[in-house]
Amino acid sequence: MEYGIIGWIVVGLIAGILAKWIMPGDDPGGIIVTILIGIAGGLLGGFIASQMGLGGGNIMNIVIATAGAIVLLILYRVVRGGRRV
């Protein structure tokens, strides 16, 4: 199943919630920022997966988007964590 931008945003929203559930913690910005990171991860994961020919089902697309969200969440924590005073 091919998703457009809106489809990957919706999948990214789900992925952001899942990423926060998988990686709980005190993130700067809270759940809203995590969901936005999930949307960005969904778009990034969807783009990369489509370029590699991966995907093909709702569950697989959510897994791809969640993986993208987790990677971005880790990067966000590293960047934001280093700036705390």
Secondary structure, DSSP 8 states (H G I E B T S, - for coil): ----HHHHHHHHHHHHHHHHHHS-S--TTHHHHHHHHHHHHHHHHHHHHHHHT---SHHHHHHHHHHHHHHHHHHHHHHHHTT--
